[in-house]
């Protein structure tokens, strides 16, 4: 509760999906996938794929900042698994909403 979605382009597509056309990799696996802001606790949650479009060596990255990207880094997470990312994202959103992160 209390989150503002700045953008969300995170899709239910895994990086090893055989149905993913090469030309669409950069669209689905970019550095700008998801961003939330919680005004009450002044937290920014950002999710991206790093390096951009590189499905062989890349991974999802999730960060939590106090304020914005210039603020203090409070949490960092990385995984190639979309399911693991979603689990961690849900945990982080809950902790921030309860004032614990």
Secondary structure, DSSP 4 states (H G I P E B T S, - for coil): --EEEEEE---S--TT-TT--GGGHHHHS-S-SEEEEETTTTEEEEEEEESTT-TTT-EEEEEEEESSTTS-EEEEEEES-HHHHHHHHHHHHHHHHTT--
